[in-house]
Amino acid sequence: MNKRIEKKIVGYKVVSEEQEAPKAEAMETPTESNIIQMHEKVSRPEALAGSTYKIKTPMSDHAMYLTINDIILNEGTDHELRRPFEIFLNSKNMDQYQWISALTRVISAVFRKGGDCTFLVEELKAIFDPQGGYFKSGGRFMPSLVAEIGWAIEDHLQKIGMMSKIEIPEHQQKIMDEKRADFEQANSAEEEVSDFPPNAELCKKCSHKAVILMDGCMTCLNCGDSKCG
């Protein structure tokens, strides 16, 4: 680097190695201004690490696969952070493609905006389906498909350290285990005495697993509801 000297030189001094060392250390030490925080102008790397979660509901024959990709900021430093960057939801069922595409784009935009994105979890988990929810294996009730997406995002944020897992007291966990065992026992007994085929789907009208394909049309054997009228 050239520097123009506009004044007359009247003297000079050679800088020793001991005097150069503190300056070099100051240049190598990162400052707060060099720490990269998550914001919408962060460019997407060529490759991202992520996780995929399977979502299977009794409302559809096809499972959905929720993929959340993460970006690693300040990699290799003391300020390394792993933050969600984008989300995708794939399924063979195209009936709900429109709102699923819109939802994933909005959530991805919130992720890339930066800041606290954990509020999405409670917002999504609070959504209920007016046609009724469903129970997952283990007795967990899902009020809607959107709520299950919220649960999956919560699991992922806990996995990368953005949310802490709520510790359940021992006595409360014991009660929950007893309730779960009672539910599974009652559910298995109901399936044993059921008069409907084991592969029947859940009816949105009467909430019985009695919908089968009959004469080319999905028909409920319990209430007679049919898509063909």
N, C-alpha and C positions, 0 to 999 in steps of 0.2 A: 504494500500500500504506500503510495507516494504522498508526501505532505509538503506543501510549499512553505518555505521559511521566509517571512517578510521582514524580519529584524536581523540585525548584525549579531553573529555568534561571538560571545565574549568568554565562553568557557564550556566545559563538558564534563560528564561523569558516567562511568561504566556501571551498569546495574549488575549486581552479583546474583548468583543462583538463589541465595536465600531470600533475596528481595522479590525475585520472580515467582517463587513457589506460592506465597499467599494469593497473588493475583490469579494464578492458574487455578487454584482451588476454588476461588470465588466464582470463576467463569464456569467451572464444572458443576457447582452446586446449583440445583434447580430452585428457582424462586416460585412463589405462589402464582405469579403471572404466567408461568410456563406450564402449570398443571391444566390438563385438558378436562373440561367438564362436559357432560352430555348436553348437546343443543342441536337444533334442527339443521345446522350447517355442517355437522360432522359427516364427512364422506363415508360411504359404505365400503369396507374392505372387500377384497376379492373373495375371501372365505370367512364364514362366521360359524361359531360353535353354537349348538342349540339342542333342544330336546323335543321329542314328539310324544304326545299323550293321546291314547285311544279313548274315544267317547262313544259308548254304545247305549242307545236308549230303546225301550220297548216300542217306541212309536215308529221305528223304521227298521227294515231288514239290514240296512247298510250302516256300518260304523263310520264315525267321523274321526279324522286324525288332525289334532291340533299341534302345530309346530311353532315354537318360539325360538328365534335366533337371538343370540347375545353378541354384543361388541365389547371388547376389552380395551379400556382406556388406560393410558400411562403404563403400558405393559413393561414389566421388568423393573419397576420402581416401587418405592414405598407407598405411592399414591395409586397403585393399580386398582381399578374398579371394573366390575362386570355388570353391565346394564342391558336390559332387554332392548332390542333394536327393531324387530319386526315380528309379525305373527301371521300365520297362514292356517286355513281350515279347509281340508280336502275331504270329499265324499263322492261316492257314486250317485247318491241321491241329489238330483238337480232341482228338486221342487223348491228348496229354500236357498238357491244360489244367490239370488238378488240381495237379500238382507244379510246373508253371511259375508258376501264380498264387501258390502258397505261397512259392516261391523268391524271386520279385520283391518280395513283401511283406516278407519277412525282410530282404532286402538294402536296401530302402528304409528300413526301421526302423533299420538299422545306420548308413546315411548320415545320417539326421536325429539320431541320438544324438550325433554329433560325435566329436571325437578322431581318432585314426589309423584309417582304414578300409581302408588298403592291404593289410592282412593277408588280406582277402577274395580278392584275386587269386591268391595261392599256394594257398589252401584250395580254390578252385574248379578251378584248373588241375591239381590233384592227383587229381581224381575220374576214374575210368576206368569204361568200360562193359564189363561181363562178356561181352557179345556181340561185343566187338571195336570198335576205333576206326576212323578213316578218315583219308585224306590230303587236305589242301587243295591248291589249285593253288599251285604253287611248291615242293611237297615237304614242307610242314609237316604233321606228324602230330598229329591230335587224338584223344586217348584217349576222349573222350566229348563229347556236346553241351554238358554243363555246363562242361567245360574250355574249350570255345570261347567260352562266355559270359564266363569268366574272362579270356581273352585280349582280348576286346572291352572289358571294364571296364579292363584294364591300359592299352590304347591310349588310352582316354578320360582316365584319370587322368594319363597322361603329357602329353596334350594340354593339360590345364588346369594343369599344373605341380605336381601332388601327388606324382608319381613321376618319377624321372629315367630317361632311356633308357640302357640299358647299351651302352657303346661296345665293339664287337668289334674286336680287334686285326686289322691288315691281313692278316697271314699266315693267321689263322684264317678271315677272311672269304673269302680266296682258296680255301681248302680247301672251305668250305661251298658256294661257287659251283660248284666242280668236281663236288661230290657232287650238287648240285641238277641240274646239266646231265646227269649220268649217269642220274639218276632219271627226268627228263623224257624222255630218249631211250629208256630201257627201257620206260617207260609207254606212249609213243607206238607203239613196236614191238609191244607186247602188244595194243594196241587194233587194230592193222592185221591181225594174224593171228587175232583173236577170231572165233569162229564164231557168236557171239550178236548179236542186234540192237543197234544203237548206242544205242537209247533204253532198254536194259535197266537195271534197278536192282540195287543190291548185295544179295546174299543174305546174311542174318544167320547162316545155318547153314554154308555153305561159303566165304563171303567172295569169291564171284565175281559180276561184274556180269552176271547171267543171269536176273533175275526179270522176267517180263513178265505182262501181263494175258491169261489164256487161259481161255476159256469162262466169263468173269465172275469169275475167281479169280486172285489173284497166285500164279504158279507159277515155280519155278526150273528152267530148262532144263538146268542142270548136275547138280544132285543130286536133282531131283524134289520138293523140299520145297514144300508147298502149304498155304495157310491153310484150304483147304476139306478138308484131309485126304486 
